[in-house]
Amino acid sequence: MPKSFMRQVIDAFMPKGTIWRPSQGGDFDRFLDGVANNKQATLDDLKNLAHVRNPYRCPLGMLPDLEREFGILPNISLAEKARRSYLATIRYRKKTLATTQKLQNVLDGAGFGFNGHGLLVTHNAPHAINPFLVMNSSWALAANNFPSIHCAGNSLIAFCSEMKTGYYLVSGDCHQADDAAKINELSKSYWPLVFFIGGAVTRDLSGRITNIATVTMPAVYRQELNRLVLRIKPLGIWAAILVRYV
C-alpha cells in the first residue's frame, strides 16, 4: 500500500541509519502512520479551504453554505452537478445587458424553468398588450423597504402587488414610486416595459398575447425566484409574474 504524503515527509525527516528504519507493521511503524494520518487530515482540510468559494470544487458539505451566501435556496431535487453549475452562474455572473433569454437560461439552471417548474419568460411583443388583460388585476402598488424578501440588495427597492393570479415586480430607487404612479395609469407607452414570467403562452394570429397560464409552486421558493429576477432584469423594467404560491 503506498504511503501517504505526510508519512513520506516524516520518513524524510527521520535520522539516517538502519536503527531508525521501522520494520513494516511494527509498533513504531504503526505509530508513525497514526501521526501521519492526523497531519494528512489537517493538510486535506487546508486544501479544501483553498476552494471553499469555488462552486465547482468546494467540498460537498460546504455547498449549501456557499449557495446561501449568494441568496440561493438549496434545491434537493437538482443533482449536485446542476446545483454547482447554477451556483457558478450566480457567482461569476458578468455585468452585461440582461435579456429575456439570459433570464430564461438562469431560470432553467435553477430548476424554475425547463425540466423544473416550467416557468417561461415572455416579452410583451410584437404587439404590446395591456398587462391587465393577462394578470386580470389592476396596478395596486406597495413599496417594500430593505431588508425584504422582495429586495435584491441594500440599495434596491421592489414594488409589487399581490393578487390571486400573480404579482408585479420591479427594482429601483425610491424615487421610482413616481414612475410607478405613471404606470398605474396603464398608458400604452409603458406596456412594452412589462414582460411576463409564467406558464404556457397563448397568442392570436397576429402574435399578440391572449393568455398566460399561472404556475403553482411551494411558497418556500418565492424569495429565491424574486431575488433571481431582480438580479437579472434591467432596472425599471416590470416583471408580471404568474405564479401562485402554496
C-alpha positions in Angstrom: 0.0 0.0 0.0 1.6 3.4 -1.0 2.4 5.7 1.9 0.6 8.9 2.4 2.3 12.2 1.5 2.7 13.1 5.2 4.2 9.7 6.0 6.7 10.3 3.3 7.5 13.7 4.8 8.0 12.1 8.3 10.3 9.4 6.8 12.3 12.1 5.1 13.0 13.8 8.4 14.0 10.6 10.2 17.7 10.3 11.0 19.8 8.2 8.7 20.6 4.6 9.7 19.1 1.2 9.9 18.0 1.6 13.6 15.7 4.5 12.6 14.1 2.5 9.8 11.0 0.9 11.4 10.1 -2.6 10.5 6.9 -2.8 8.4 3.8 -3.4 10.5 5.7 -3.0 13.8 4.6 -0.8 16.7 6.9 2.1 15.6 5.7 1.9 12.0 2.0 2.0 13.1 2.8 4.9 15.5 4.3 6.9 12.6 1.3 6.0 10.4 -1.0 7.4 13.1 0.9 10.7 13.3 1.0 10.9 9.5 -2.8 10.3 9.2 -3.6 13.1 11.7 -1.3 15.5 9.8 -2.7 14.3 6.4 -6.3 15.1 7.6 -5.2 18.6 8.5 -3.5 19.1 5.2 -6.6 17.8 3.3 -8.8 20.3 5.3 -6.4 23.2 4.3 -6.6 22.1 0.7 -10.4 22.1 0.8 -10.4 25.6 2.3 -8.5 26.8 -0.8 -11.6 26.0 -2.8 -14.3 27.0 -0.2 -15.8 29.7 -2.5 -15.3 27.8 -5.8 -18.7 26.5 -7.0 -17.1 23.6 -8.9 -14.5 22.4 -6.3 -15.8 23.3 -2.8 -16.5 20.3 -0.6 -20.0 18.9 -0.9 -20.7 19.6 2.8 -19.9 23.3 2.3 -22.0 23.7 -0.9 -25.3 24.6 1.0 -23.4 27.4 2.8 -22.0 28.8 -0.4 -25.4 28.7 -2.0 -26.9 30.6 0.9 -24.1 33.2 0.6 -25.3 34.0 -2.9 -29.0 34.0 -2.0 -29.8 30.6 -3.3 -32.2 28.2 -1.6 -30.7 24.7 -1.9 -32.8 22.7 -4.2 -32.6 19.0 -3.3 -34.4 18.0 -6.4 -31.4 19.0 -8.5 -28.4 16.8 -9.0 -25.1 18.0 -7.4 -23.6 18.9 -10.9 -26.7 21.0 -11.7 -26.5 22.8 -8.3 -22.9 23.6 -8.8 -23.5 24.8 -12.4 -26.3 27.1 -11.3 -24.3 28.5 -8.4 -21.4 29.3 -10.8 -23.9 31.2 -13.0 -24.6 33.5 -10.0 -21.1 33.5 -8.6 -19.4 34.5 -11.8 -22.2 36.5 -13.5 -21.0 39.1 -15.9 -22.1 42.7 -15.9 -23.8 42.5 -19.2 -27.2 43.8 -20.5 -29.9 41.4 -19.3 -32.2 39.8 -21.9 -35.2 37.6 -21.6 -33.2 34.7 -22.9 -30.5 35.2 -20.3 -33.1 35.2 -17.6 -34.7 32.1 -19.1 -31.4 30.3 -19.1 -30.8 31.1 -15.5 -34.3 30.1 -14.5 -33.7 26.8 -16.3 -30.4 26.2 -14.5 -32.1 26.9 -11.1 -34.9 24.4 -11.7 -37.6 27.0 -12.2 -37.8 26.7 -16.0 -37.3 23.8 -18.4 -37.4 20.4 -16.7 -38.4 22.2 -13.5 -41.4 24.2 -12.5 -41.9 25.1 -16.2 -41.7 28.9 -15.9 -41.3 30.7 -19.3 -40.1 34.3 -19.8 -42.3 36.1 -22.4 -41.7 39.6 -23.6 -44.6 41.8 -24.5 -44.1 41.8 -28.2 -44.5 42.1 -31.2 -47.8 43.8 -30.3 -47.8 45.0 -26.7 -51.0 44.4 -24.8 -52.4 45.9 -21.6 -51.0 43.6 -18.8 -54.3 43.9 -17.1 -55.8 41.5 -19.7 -53.3 38.8 -18.7 -53.0 39.4 -14.9 -56.7 40.1 -14.5 -55.9 42.8 -11.9 -55.1 46.5 -11.6 -51.8 48.0 -10.7 -52.1 48.0 -6.9 -48.6 49.0 -5.8 -46.7 48.6 -2.5 -43.2 49.6 -1.6 -41.0 47.1 0.4 -38.0 48.7 2.1 -34.8 46.7 2.5 -34.5 44.2 4.1 -37.3 42.4 2.4 -37.8 39.1 0.5 -38.6 41.3 -2.5 -35.3 43.2 -2.5 -32.2 42.1 -4.3 -29.7 44.3 -2.5 -29.1 47.1 0.0 -29.9 49.9 -2.5 -32.8 48.2 -4.2 -36.5 48.6 -3.5 -39.1 46.3 -5.0 -42.6 47.5 -5.8 -45.2 44.8 -6.3 -48.9 44.0 -6.0 -50.4 40.8 -4.6 -53.2 39.1 -6.5 -54.7 35.6 -6.7 -53.2 35.1 -10.2 -49.8 36.7 -9.7 -47.9 39.8 -8.9 -45.7 42.6 -10.4 -42.1 43.0 -9.6 -39.7 45.9 -10.3 -36.4 47.2 -8.8 -35.1 50.6 -8.5 -34.6 53.5 -6.1 -37.4 55.0 -4.0 -37.9 57.9 -6.4 -39.3 55.4 -8.9 -42.5 55.5 -7.0 -43.4 58.4 -9.2 -42.8 56.3 -12.3 -45.0 53.6 -10.7 -47.8 56.1 -10.4 -47.5 56.8 -14.1 -47.6 53.1 -14.9 -50.7 52.9 -12.7 -52.5 54.8 -15.4 -51.9 51.9 -17.8 -50.6 54.1 -20.5 -49.8 52.2 -23.8 -46.3 53.7 -23.8 -45.5 51.6 -20.7 -46.9 48.3 -21.8 -43.6 47.3 -23.7 -41.8 47.8 -20.3 -43.6 44.8 -18.9 -42.6 41.2 -19.5 -44.2 38.1 -18.2 -43.0 35.0 -16.2 -45.5 32.2 -16.1 -46.7 29.0 -17.8 -47.8 28.2 -21.3 -48.4 31.2 -23.5 -51.4 31.6 -25.9 -51.3 34.2 -28.8 -53.7 35.2 -31.5 -52.8 35.1 -35.2 -51.0 38.5 -35.1 -48.7 37.2 -32.3 -50.5 39.2 -29.6 -50.6 37.5 -26.1 -54.1 36.4 -25.1 -53.4 34.3 -22.1 -50.5 33.0 -19.9 -51.1 30.1 -17.6 -50.5 30.5 -13.8 -47.9 28.2 -12.3 -48.3 26.8 -8.8 -45.2 26.2 -6.7 -44.3 25.8 -3.0 -44.0 29.2 -1.2 -40.5 28.3 0.1 -39.2 29.1 -3.4 -40.7 32.6 -3.6 -37.7 34.5 -2.1 -35.2 32.9 -4.4 -37.3 33.4 -7.5 -37.9 37.1 -6.7 -34.2 37.8 -5.9 -33.2 36.0 -9.1 -35.5 38.0 -11.3 -34.4 41.3 -9.7 -30.7 40.4 -10.2 -31.0 39.6 -13.9 -33.6 42.0 -15.3 -32.8 45.7 -16.0 -33.8 48.4 -13.6 -37.3 49.9 -14.2 -38.5 47.0 -16.3 -41.6 45.4 -14.8 -42.0 41.7 -14.4 -45.5 40.4 -14.3 -45.2 37.0 -12.5 -48.0 34.5 -13.0 -47.1 32.3 -10.0 -49.4 31.1 -7.2 -47.5 30.1 -4.0 -49.0 27.3 -1.8 
